[in-house]
Amino acid sequence: MKRQTSRLLLVSFLLCANSAPAEQADRDRPVHLEADRVLIDDARQFKSFEGRVQLIQGTLNIHADRIEVREDKEGYQHLTATGHPAKFRQRYEGSKEYAEGYGERIEYDTRAETVDFYDRARVKRGQDEVQGAHITYSTKTEVFRARGDDASQKTGNDRVRAVLQPKRDKPPETSNPASSLTIQPSETLTPPIIPSH
């Protein structure tokens, strides 16, 4: 049980106290895709995009070597992106912050509102970062679940690694107090009289 606990780390933290789910308006925006090659099979509800693929839907941005999209009868999509690495980025609702993730394979399920990162997976938000063999990220709840690699257990690379920065209530103080000074014109001094030649 202890080994399983060390390999499976539940990182269920809200990265900021006032954080919000991924940009909800993205769902209602059109999907823009660019690729070198495209295959669309409407009968099977399957689409394949290969070669320098870029997917943009609102603030959602995915870059990959290949993206496959399958759609179910209800219109939900399951996207699989592969690359070295494939990259995922999406802004949080009402925030300027983004969630960023990387992996050799990324699976995005619009029904479950989850993104899975596989093989050398890494997810970041601000200065916080989680690394592991497999990371599941809920775009709805902002919960990360990270797992190490069972196959590398003997080498010690089976662990999940996380860097969590302390929450700051106020901005850090500057090391040079003079750098925060502003220069303003004086209202009491009279300008010097310059003699004319």
N, CA and C of each residue as an Amber inpcrd file, in Angstrom:
protein
   591
   0.8270000  -1.1890000   0.0000000   0.0000000   0.0000000   0.0000000
   0.8710000   1.2520000   0.0000000   1.9790000   1.1950000   0.7810000
   2.8590000   2.3490000   0.8510000   3.5070000   2.6250000  -0.5050000
   3.9080000   1.5560000  -1.2210000   4.4960000   1.7190000  -2.5460000
   3.4940000   2.3550000  -3.4990000   2.2500000   1.8950000  -3.4120000
   1.2260000   2.4550000  -4.2900000   1.0190000   3.9320000  -3.9690000
   1.0550000   4.2730000  -2.6990000   0.8930000   5.6730000  -2.3090000
   2.0420000   6.5060000  -2.8380000   3.2640000   5.9550000  -2.8210000
   4.4010000   6.7250000  -3.3190000   4.3500000   6.8830000  -4.8310000
   3.7300000   5.9430000  -5.5340000   3.6370000   6.0460000  -6.9870000
   2.4350000   6.8570000  -7.4280000   1.4330000   6.9460000  -6.5900000
   0.2240000   7.6750000  -6.9600000   0.0780000   8.8640000  -6.0290000
   0.2510000  10.0230000  -6.5560000   0.1720000  11.2410000  -5.7600000
  -1.0520000  12.0090000  -6.2000000  -1.9200000  12.2600000  -5.2590000
  -3.0960000  13.0640000  -5.5650000  -2.7590000  14.5020000  -5.2470000
  -2.6190000  15.2770000  -6.2630000  -2.3040000  16.6870000  -6.0850000
  -3.6090000  17.4330000  -6.2980000  -4.3960000  17.4850000  -5.2420000
  -5.7160000  18.1040000  -5.3650000  -5.6940000  19.4530000  -4.6880000
  -4.9640000  20.3300000  -5.2900000  -4.8630000  21.6590000  -4.7270000
  -5.4270000  22.6390000  -5.7380000  -6.0790000  23.6350000  -5.2400000
  -6.4490000  24.7430000  -6.1070000  -5.2520000  25.6610000  -6.0730000
  -4.6670000  25.9040000  -7.2000000  -3.3860000  26.5820000  -7.2390000
  -3.4570000  28.0120000  -6.7320000  -4.5990000  28.6040000  -6.7800000
  -4.7950000  29.9380000  -6.2040000  -6.1200000  29.9170000  -5.4760000
  -6.2330000  30.6840000  -4.4240000  -7.4750000  30.6860000  -3.6520000
  -8.6350000  31.2110000  -4.4670000  -8.3780000  32.1360000  -5.3690000
  -9.4610000  32.7030000  -6.1580000  -9.4540000  32.1750000  -7.5830000
  -8.9110000  30.9830000  -7.7970000  -8.8380000  30.4490000  -9.1410000
 -10.2000000  29.9910000  -9.6260000 -10.3110000  29.8710000 -10.9310000
 -11.5740000  29.4980000 -11.5490000 -11.3030000  28.4320000 -12.5920000
 -12.3560000  27.7490000 -13.0500000 -12.1560000  26.7130000 -14.0550000
 -11.6360000  27.2890000 -15.3670000 -11.2440000  26.3890000 -16.2510000
 -10.7710000  26.8140000 -17.5580000 -11.8390000  27.6440000 -18.2480000
 -11.4000000  28.4730000 -19.1480000 -12.2740000  29.4210000 -19.8360000
 -13.5100000  28.7110000 -20.3960000 -14.6700000  28.9710000 -19.8090000
 -15.9160000  28.3110000 -20.1990000 -16.3790000  28.7350000 -21.5920000
 -16.0900000  29.9660000 -21.9780000 -16.5230000  30.4650000 -23.2800000
 -15.8350000  29.7320000 -24.4260000 -14.7160000  29.0520000 -24.1530000
 -14.0090000  28.3270000 -25.2100000 -14.8960000  27.2770000 -25.8690000
 -15.7710000  26.6680000 -25.1070000 -16.6250000  25.5960000 -25.6380000
 -17.5280000  26.0700000 -26.7680000 -17.9200000  27.3320000 -26.7120000
 -18.8500000  27.8630000 -27.7040000 -18.1420000  28.4980000 -28.8950000
 -16.8470000  28.4490000 -28.9130000 -16.0890000  29.0520000 -30.0090000
 -15.7470000  27.9890000 -31.0460000 -15.5700000  28.4140000 -32.2940000
 -15.2110000  27.4440000 -33.3380000 -13.7980000  26.9030000 -33.1220000
 -13.5610000  25.7030000 -33.6290000 -12.2400000  25.0780000 -33.5600000
 -11.5090000  25.3910000 -34.8650000 -10.3070000  25.9380000 -34.7540000
  -9.4720000  26.2290000 -35.9210000  -8.2980000  25.2630000 -35.8970000
  -8.0860000  24.5680000 -37.0080000  -6.9940000  23.6020000 -37.1050000
  -6.1430000  23.9120000 -38.3250000  -4.8470000  23.7490000 -38.1660000
  -3.9110000  23.8490000 -39.2800000  -3.0080000  22.6320000 -39.2270000
  -2.7350000  22.0470000 -40.4040000  -1.8710000  20.8760000 -40.4790000
  -1.3420000  20.7410000 -41.8990000  -0.3380000  19.8860000 -42.0610000
   0.1920000  19.6120000 -43.3980000  -0.7200000  18.6600000 -44.1670000
  -1.3470000  17.7060000 -43.4520000  -2.2370000  16.7280000 -44.0900000
  -3.4790000  16.5330000 -43.2320000  -4.6290000  16.3390000 -43.8920000
  -5.9010000  16.1920000 -43.1760000  -6.6860000  15.0300000 -43.7730000
  -7.2980000  14.2200000 -42.9010000  -8.2270000  13.1710000 -43.3170000
  -9.5050000  13.3650000 -42.5140000 -10.6460000  13.4870000 -43.2100000
 -11.9360000  13.6340000 -42.5360000 -12.8440000  12.5160000 -43.0160000
 -13.3000000  11.6870000 -42.0730000 -14.2060000  10.5740000 -42.3670000
 -15.5020000  10.8320000 -41.6090000 -16.4640000  11.4910000 -42.2590000
 -17.7230000  11.8420000 -41.6030000 -18.5410000  10.6170000 -41.2110000
 -18.4580000   9.5370000 -41.9790000 -19.2340000   8.3330000 -41.6680000
 -18.8030000   7.7430000 -40.3260000 -17.5190000   7.7630000 -40.0450000
 -16.9970000   7.2250000 -38.7840000 -16.8190000   8.2930000 -37.7130000
 -17.1350000   9.5530000 -38.0250000 -16.9330000  10.6750000 -37.0980000
 -15.4800000  10.7240000 -36.6240000 -14.5720000  10.6350000 -37.5910000
 -13.1420000  10.5930000 -37.3110000 -12.4260000  11.6390000 -38.1540000
 -11.4760000  12.3310000 -37.5340000 -10.6590000  13.3180000 -38.2370000
  -9.2100000  13.1210000 -37.8110000  -8.3130000  13.2310000 -38.7830000
  -6.8910000  13.0790000 -38.4980000  -6.1400000  14.2560000 -39.1170000
  -5.2520000  14.8510000 -38.3330000  -4.4490000  15.9870000 -38.7730000
  -2.9910000  15.6420000 -38.4990000  -2.1360000  15.7790000 -39.5190000
  -0.7320000  15.3960000 -39.3700000   0.1930000  16.4980000 -39.8480000
   1.3200000  16.6160000 -39.1830000   2.3620000  17.5450000 -39.5860000
   2.1620000  18.9510000 -39.0570000   2.9280000  19.3160000 -38.0460000
   2.9010000  20.6620000 -37.4550000   1.4720000  21.1240000 -37.1850000
   0.7520000  20.3310000 -36.4370000  -0.6670000  20.5920000 -36.1890000
  -0.8200000  21.6480000 -35.1000000  -1.7230000  22.5860000 -35.3560000
  -2.0730000  23.5890000 -34.3570000  -3.5890000  23.6470000 -34.2790000
  -4.1140000  23.4660000 -33.0560000  -5.5490000  23.5550000 -32.7950000
  -5.7780000  24.7460000 -31.8820000  -6.7180000  25.6110000 -32.2630000
  -7.0670000  26.7670000 -31.4360000  -8.5810000  26.8140000 -31.3030000
  -9.0460000  26.9260000 -30.0640000 -10.4690000  27.1270000 -29.7760000
 -10.5440000  28.1240000 -28.6220000 -10.7660000  29.3880000 -28.9570000
 -10.7410000  30.4270000 -27.9270000  -9.3520000  30.5180000 -27.3390000
  -9.2330000  30.3190000 -26.0280000  -7.9160000  30.3720000 -25.3760000
  -7.2250000  29.0080000 -25.3490000  -7.9250000  27.9470000 -25.7610000
  -7.3390000  26.6070000 -25.8260000  -6.4150000  26.5310000 -27.0310000
  -5.1980000  26.0440000 -26.8090000  -4.2130000  25.9580000 -27.8710000
  -3.4600000  24.6430000 -27.7130000  -3.4580000  23.8030000 -28.7630000
  -2.7300000  22.5310000 -28.7350000  -1.8120000  22.4780000 -29.9470000
  -0.5390000  22.1590000 -29.7120000   0.4440000  21.9620000 -30.7820000
   0.8890000  20.5070000 -30.7150000   0.9480000  19.8380000 -31.8730000
   1.3370000  18.4330000 -31.8920000   1.8320000  18.0480000 -33.2780000
   2.4580000  16.8740000 -33.3570000   2.8330000  16.3190000 -34.6560000
   1.6060000  15.7100000 -35.3300000   0.7000000  15.1760000 -34.4960000
  -0.5110000  14.5280000 -35.0290000  -1.6480000  14.7030000 -34.0330000
  -2.8440000  14.9630000 -34.5390000  -4.0450000  15.0290000 -33.7110000
  -5.1310000  14.1980000 -34.3820000  -5.7450000  13.3160000 -33.5990000
  -6.9050000  12.5450000 -34.0630000  -8.1010000  12.9420000 -33.2160000
  -9.2470000  13.1430000 -33.8670000 -10.4600000  13.5540000 -33.1670000
 -11.5670000  12.5610000 -33.4920000 -12.1820000  12.0240000 -32.4390000
 -13.3460000  11.1510000 -32.5900000 -14.5190000  11.8270000 -31.9030000
 -15.6770000  11.7560000 -32.5400000 -16.8730000  12.3960000 -31.9880000
 -17.9320000  11.3340000 -31.7190000 -18.5750000  11.4050000 -30.5290000
 -19.6310000  10.4370000 -30.2260000 -20.9750000  10.9430000 -30.7580000
 -22.0130000  10.1380000 -30.5800000 -23.3400000  10.4680000 -31.1210000
 -23.9180000  11.7330000 -30.5150000 -23.4830000  12.0720000 -29.3090000
 -24.0050000  13.2640000 -28.6370000 -23.1930000  14.5170000 -28.9490000
 -22.1530000  14.3800000 -29.7580000 -21.3610000  15.5370000 -30.1650000
 -20.1310000  15.8020000 -29.3160000 -19.8960000  14.9950000 -28.2820000
 -18.6810000  15.1580000 -27.4800000 -17.4890000  14.6250000 -28.2680000
 -16.3430000  15.2350000 -28.0560000 -15.1580000  14.8470000 -28.8020000
 -14.0770000  14.3050000 -27.8800000 -13.3300000  13.3530000 -28.4180000
 -12.1540000  12.8200000 -27.7400000 -10.9830000  13.0580000 -28.6760000
 -10.0190000  13.8150000 -28.2030000  -8.8900000  14.2190000 -29.0180000
  -7.6280000  13.5510000 -28.4920000  -6.8280000  12.9970000 -29.3980000
  -5.5300000  12.4340000 -29.0360000  -4.4590000  13.1720000 -29.8200000
  -3.5420000  13.8030000 -29.1080000  -2.4470000  14.5490000 -29.7320000
  -1.1360000  13.8710000 -29.3700000  -0.2670000  13.6890000 -30.3570000
   1.0480000  13.1070000 -30.1050000   2.1190000  14.0490000 -30.6450000
   3.2590000  14.0500000 -29.9830000   4.3610000  14.9080000 -30.4020000
   5.5580000  14.6920000 -29.5120000   6.5760000  15.4760000 -29.7390000
   7.8230000  15.3280000 -28.9770000   8.2390000  16.6580000 -28.3740000
   7.5680000  17.1950000 -27.4200000   6.2830000  16.7350000 -26.8780000
   5.1180000  17.4550000 -27.5510000   3.9230000  16.9570000 -27.2770000
   2.7070000  17.6890000 -27.6360000   2.4760000  18.7130000 -26.5280000
   1.8650000  19.8520000 -26.8750000   1.7070000  20.9470000 -25.9080000
   0.2500000  21.3720000 -25.8220000  -0.1810000  21.6700000 -24.6050000
  -1.5530000  22.1000000 -24.3150000  -1.4800000  23.3850000 -23.5060000
  -2.3640000  24.3500000 -23.8300000  -2.4090000  25.6050000 -23.0640000
  -3.8380000  26.1240000 -23.0830000  -4.3380000  26.5450000 -21.9050000
  -5.6850000  27.1060000 -21.8150000  -5.7510000  28.0920000 -20.6610000
  -6.4330000  29.2170000 -20.9020000  -6.5540000  30.2590000 -19.8820000
  -7.6870000  29.9280000 -18.9230000  -7.5190000  30.3730000 -17.6720000
  -8.5500000  30.2030000 -16.6590000  -9.5920000  31.2940000 -16.7870000
 -10.8160000  30.9440000 -16.4850000 -11.9490000  31.8710000 -16.5280000
 -11.6670000  33.0870000 -15.6520000 -11.8040000  34.2810000 -16.2260000
 -11.6600000  35.5150000 -15.4580000 -10.2600000  35.7720000 -14.9460000
  -9.2550000  35.1800000 -15.5550000  -7.8800000  35.3110000 -15.0780000
  -6.9560000  35.5010000 -16.2710000  -5.7690000  35.9740000 -15.9910000
  -4.7560000  36.0690000 -17.0390000  -3.8270000  34.8650000 -17.0040000
  -4.0500000  33.9550000 -16.0470000  -3.1990000  32.7750000 -15.9020000
  -3.6250000  31.6660000 -16.8540000  -2.6430000  30.8530000 -17.2300000
  -2.8700000  29.7170000 -18.1160000  -2.4380000  28.4280000 -17.4320000
  -3.1100000  27.3490000 -17.7780000  -2.6160000  26.0100000 -17.4520000
  -1.8570000  25.5540000 -18.6910000  -0.6640000  25.0080000 -18.4900000
   0.1430000  24.5140000 -19.5960000   0.5280000  23.0810000 -19.2970000
   0.4790000  22.2440000 -20.3180000   0.8550000  20.8590000 -20.1260000
   1.6100000  20.3200000 -21.3200000   2.4670000  19.3310000 -21.0460000
   3.2930000  18.7300000 -22.0810000   3.3030000  17.2230000 -21.8770000
   3.4090000  16.4850000 -22.9600000   3.5380000  15.0410000 -22.8880000
   3.7550000  14.4770000 -24.2750000   4.2630000  13.2620000 -24.3400000
   4.4170000  12.6100000 -25.6400000   3.0420000  12.3230000 -26.2470000
   2.0470000  12.1460000 -25.3710000   0.6580000  11.9480000 -25.8200000
  -0.2500000  12.7300000 -24.8890000  -1.2220000  13.4210000 -25.4830000
  -2.2200000  14.1650000 -24.7220000  -3.5880000  13.7020000 -25.1910000
  -4.4560000  13.3810000 -24.2390000  -5.8350000  13.0090000 -24.5720000
  -6.7760000  13.9890000 -23.8990000  -7.6440000  14.5940000 -24.7000000
  -8.5750000  15.6140000 -24.2170000  -9.9870000  15.1010000 -24.4420000
 -10.7490000  14.9480000 -23.3630000 -12.1130000  14.4220000 -23.4110000
 -13.0790000  15.5520000 -23.0630000 -13.8560000  16.0030000 -24.0560000
 -14.7560000  17.1350000 -23.8080000 -15.9460000  16.7450000 -22.9380000
 -16.3380000  15.4820000 -22.9310000 -17.4430000  15.0390000 -22.0670000
 -17.0100000  15.0550000 -20.5970000 -15.8870000  14.4440000 -20.3070000
 -15.3870000  14.3580000 -18.9280000 -14.6890000  15.6510000 -18.4930000
 -14.3800000  16.5150000 -19.4360000 -13.6510000  17.7580000 -19.1750000
 -12.3150000  17.4650000 -18.5010000 -11.6050000  16.4980000 -19.0860000
 -10.2910000  16.1250000 -18.5660000  -9.2560000  16.1470000 -19.6800000
  -8.0240000  16.3840000 -19.2700000  -6.8800000  16.3020000 -20.1660000
  -5.8930000  15.3480000 -19.5080000  -5.4920000  14.3150000 -20.2440000
  -4.5130000  13.3450000 -19.7480000  -3.2030000  13.5500000 -20.4960000
  -2.1160000  13.6230000 -19.7340000  -0.7760000  13.7820000 -20.2970000
  -0.0090000  12.5010000 -19.9890000   0.6160000  11.8990000 -21.0120000
   1.3300000  10.6350000 -20.8520000   2.7850000  10.7830000 -21.2850000
   3.6530000  10.0080000 -20.6440000   5.0600000   9.8940000 -21.0110000
   5.7780000  11.2340000 -20.8990000   6.5890000  11.3410000 -19.8700000
   7.3160000  12.5800000 -19.5490000   6.3470000  13.7490000 -19.4370000
   5.2720000  13.5080000 -18.7150000   4.2070000  14.5020000 -18.5730000
   4.6140000  15.6050000 -17.6080000   4.1570000  16.8090000 -17.9230000
   4.4430000  17.9640000 -17.0750000   3.2850000  18.9420000 -17.2100000
   2.7850000  19.4310000 -16.0840000   1.7040000  20.4200000 -16.0820000
   2.1430000  21.5810000 -15.2010000   1.9010000  22.8100000 -15.6880000
   2.3070000  24.0140000 -14.9640000   1.1330000  24.9800000 -14.8580000
   1.1340000  25.7000000 -13.7540000   0.2700000  26.8700000 -13.6110000
   1.0520000  27.8840000 -12.7980000   1.3290000  29.0130000 -13.4100000
   2.1800000  29.9920000 -12.7520000   3.5290000  29.3650000 -12.4810000
   3.9800000  29.4160000 -11.2400000   5.2690000  28.8390000 -10.8590000
   5.1330000  27.4130000 -10.3290000   3.9010000  26.9140000 -10.1830000
   3.6810000  25.5490000  -9.7020000   3.8180000  24.5780000 -10.8680000
   4.4020000  23.3990000 -10.5790000   4.6170000  22.4230000 -11.6380000
   4.5340000  21.0130000 -11.0710000   3.9320000  20.1080000 -11.8440000
   3.8310000  18.6950000 -11.4830000   4.3900000  17.8860000 -12.6460000
   5.2380000  16.8650000 -12.3370000   5.8100000  15.9960000 -13.3600000
   5.5770000  14.5490000 -12.9800000   5.3120000  13.7220000 -13.9760000
   5.1200000  12.3040000 -13.7400000   4.9590000  11.5650000 -15.0500000
   4.7210000  10.2660000 -14.9630000   4.5150000   9.4650000 -16.1640000
   3.1300000   9.7110000 -16.7520000   2.1470000   9.9590000 -15.8790000
   0.7660000  10.1940000 -16.3270000   0.1360000  11.2250000 -15.4000000
  -0.3840000  12.2940000 -15.9860000  -1.0710000  13.3280000 -15.2150000
  -2.4480000  13.5240000 -15.8120000  -3.4640000  13.4690000 -14.9640000
  -4.8240000  13.7970000 -15.3790000  -5.1610000  15.1470000 -14.7810000
  -5.6680000  16.0300000 -15.6230000  -6.0200000  17.3790000 -15.1890000
  -7.4810000  17.6330000 -15.5280000  -8.2710000  18.0010000 -14.5360000
  -9.6720000  18.3430000 -14.7590000  -9.7690000  19.8290000 -15.0620000
 -10.2470000  20.1680000 -16.2530000 -10.4120000  21.5790000 -16.6030000
 -11.5980000  22.1820000 -15.8650000 -12.4520000  21.3380000 -15.3160000
 -13.6320000  21.8140000 -14.5890000 -13.3090000  22.1170000 -13.1250000
 -12.5810000  21.2220000 -12.4690000 -12.3250000  21.3580000 -11.0300000
 -10.9000000  21.7890000 -10.6990000 -10.0080000  21.7950000 -11.6910000
  -8.5980000  22.1320000 -11.5010000  -7.8770000  21.1660000 -10.5770000
  -8.2610000  19.9260000 -10.5880000  -7.5950000  18.9000000  -9.7860000
  -6.6020000  18.1660000 -10.6810000  -5.3830000  18.0100000 -10.1850000
  -4.3470000  17.2460000 -10.8660000  -4.2100000  15.9030000 -10.1600000
  -4.0930000  14.8380000 -10.9170000  -3.7560000  13.5210000 -10.3740000
  -2.5340000  13.0560000 -11.1560000  -1.4620000  12.8030000 -10.4430000
  -0.2150000  12.4280000 -11.0960000   0.2330000  11.0660000 -10.6080000
   0.8120000  10.2920000 -11.5200000   1.2590000   8.9440000 -11.2050000
   2.6470000   8.7450000 -11.7920000   3.4830000   8.0370000 -11.0510000
   4.8160000   7.7070000 -11.5400000   4.7550000   6.5400000 -12.5020000
   5.9070000   6.1440000 -12.9900000   6.0100000   5.0710000 -13.9700000
   6.3290000   3.7580000 -13.2670000   5.3920000   2.8200000 -13.2930000
   5.6020000   1.5190000 -12.6500000   6.7830000   0.7680000 -13.2640000
   7.0090000   0.9410000 -14.5730000   8.0830000   0.2200000 -15.2530000
   9.4580000   0.6930000 -14.7950000   9.5850000   1.9430000 -14.3370000
  10.8950000   2.4470000 -13.9060000  11.1020000   2.3500000 -12.4150000
  10.3260000   1.5450000 -11.7590000  10.3850000   1.4420000 -10.3050000
  11.7890000   1.0650000  -9.8300000  12.4630000   0.2040000 -10.5520000
  13.7870000  -0.2500000 -10.1270000  14.8380000   0.8430000 -10.2690000
  14.6540000   1.7690000 -11.1790000  15.6510000   2.8250000 -11.3930000
  15.4110000   4.0410000 -10.5140000  14.2850000   4.0940000  -9.8360000
  13.9870000   5.2330000  -8.9790000  13.3070000   6.3820000  -9.7030000
  13.0110000   6.1980000 -10.9850000  12.3470000   7.2450000 -11.7560000
  10.8340000   7.0990000 -11.7400000  10.3160000   6.3360000 -10.7890000
   8.8820000   6.0660000 -10.7420000   8.1160000   7.1020000  -9.9400000
   8.7940000   8.0750000  -9.4040000   8.1750000   9.0310000  -8.4970000
   7.5780000  10.2130000  -9.2460000   6.5850000  10.8100000  -8.6220000
   6.0020000  12.0550000  -9.1080000   6.7690000  13.1870000  -8.4520000
   7.0090000  14.2270000  -9.2030000   7.7010000  15.3950000  -8.6610000
   6.8020000  16.6120000  -8.8000000   6.7700000  17.4230000  -7.7540000
   5.9460000  18.6330000  -7.7740000   6.7150000  19.7780000  -7.1320000
   6.5350000  20.9580000  -7.6800000   7.0680000  22.1880000  -7.1020000
   5.8720000  23.0930000  -6.8700000   5.6020000  23.3830000  -5.5990000
   4.4600000  24.2170000  -5.2350000   4.9850000  25.4550000  -4.5310000
   4.7620000  26.5860000  -5.1240000   5.2440000  27.8410000  -4.5640000
   4.3320000  28.2980000  -3.4330000   4.8840000  28.9670000  -2.4250000
   4.0300000  29.4790000  -1.3460000   3.1070000  30.5630000  -1.8870000
   1.9230000  30.6200000  -1.3080000   0.9600000  31.6370000  -1.7110000
   1.3990000  32.9640000  -1.1080000   1.3650000  33.9960000  -1.9030000
   1.7620000  35.3280000  -1.4350000   0.5240000  36.1940000  -1.3140000
   0.3690000  36.8110000  -0.1280000  -0.7550000  37.7140000   0.0890000
  -0.5060000  39.0780000  -0.5260000   0.7630000  39.4720000  -0.5610000
   1.1050000  40.7640000  -1.1450000   2.3150000  40.5630000  -2.0390000
   2.5250000  41.4820000  -2.9930000   3.6670000  41.3130000  -3.8870000
   4.9790000  41.3900000  -3.1220000   6.0070000  40.6920000  -3.6090000
   7.2930000  40.7190000  -2.9170000   7.8720000  42.1280000  -2.9350000
   8.5860000  42.4570000  -1.8440000   9.2120000  43.7660000  -1.7540000
  10.4110000  43.8070000  -2.6860000  10.6690000  44.9940000  -3.2230000
  11.8200000  45.1360000  -4.1030000  13.0760000  45.2280000  -3.2590000
  14.1760000  44.7500000  -3.7870000  15.4290000  44.7720000  -3.0440000
  16.0340000  46.1700000  -3.0170000  15.6420000  47.0200000  -3.9500000
  16.1630000  48.3760000  -4.0070000  15.0120000  49.3440000  -3.7760000
  14.8940000  49.9340000  -2.5620000  13.7710000  50.8170000  -2.2850000
  13.7410000  52.0270000  -3.2050000  14.8910000  52.4760000  -3.6910000
  14.9210000  53.6450000  -4.5680000  14.2460000  53.3590000  -5.9010000
  14.1890000  52.0860000  -6.3010000  13.5920000  51.7670000  -7.5950000
  12.0940000  51.9890000  -7.6030000  11.4700000  52.0940000  -6.4320000
  10.0300000  52.3120000  -6.3870000   9.6690000  53.7850000  -6.2400000
  10.6850000  54.6650000  -6.1700000  10.4250000  56.0980000  -6.0570000
  10.0170000  56.6630000  -7.4040000   9.0970000  57.6200000  -7.3730000
   8.7110000  58.2920000  -8.6020000   9.1140000  59.7500000  -8.5110000
   9.4730000  60.3130000  -9.6230000   9.8720000  61.7190000  -9.6710000
   8.6540000  62.5350000 -10.0710000   8.3790000  63.5730000  -9.2720000
   7.2480000  64.4500000  -9.5520000   7.7310000  65.8900000  -9.5100000
   7.1100000  66.7830000 -10.3180000   7.5190000  68.1870000 -10.2760000
   7.1360000  68.8130000  -8.9420000   7.9700000  69.7280000  -8.4840000
   7.7050000  70.4300000  -7.2320000   6.6750000  71.5230000  -7.4590000
   5.8030000  71.6970000  -6.4970000   4.8010000  72.7550000  -6.5850000
   5.2320000  73.9920000  -5.8070000   6.3240000  73.9180000  -5.0450000
   6.7450000  75.0500000  -4.2110000   8.0170000  75.7210000  -4.7020000
   8.8220000  75.0780000  -5.4660000  10.0650000  75.6750000  -5.9540000
   9.8000000  76.4840000  -7.2150000  10.4790000  77.6050000  -7.3130000
  10.3770000  78.4040000  -8.5370000  11.5200000  78.0170000  -9.4510000
  11.2700000  78.0390000 -10.7510000  12.3430000  77.6570000 -11.6680000
  13.4770000  78.6760000 -11.6220000  14.7090000  78.2370000 -11.8240000
  15.8400000  79.1600000 -11.7950000  15.7670000  80.1480000 -12.9620000
  16.2880000  81.3420000 -12.7160000  16.3320000  82.3630000 -13.7670000
  17.6400000  82.1720000 -14.5170000  17.5290000  82.0010000 -15.7940000
  18.7090000  81.7890000 -16.6250000  18.9920000  83.0950000 -17.3610000
  20.1860000  83.6980000 -17.1280000  20.4920000  84.9690000 -17.7990000
  20.6010000  84.7690000 -19.3040000  20.1380000  85.7610000 -20.0430000
  20.2270000  85.6810000 -21.5010000  21.5200000  86.3250000 -21.9610000
  22.1310000  85.8660000 -22.9860000  23.4130000  86.3890000 -23.4780000
  23.2220000  87.2060000 -24.6880000
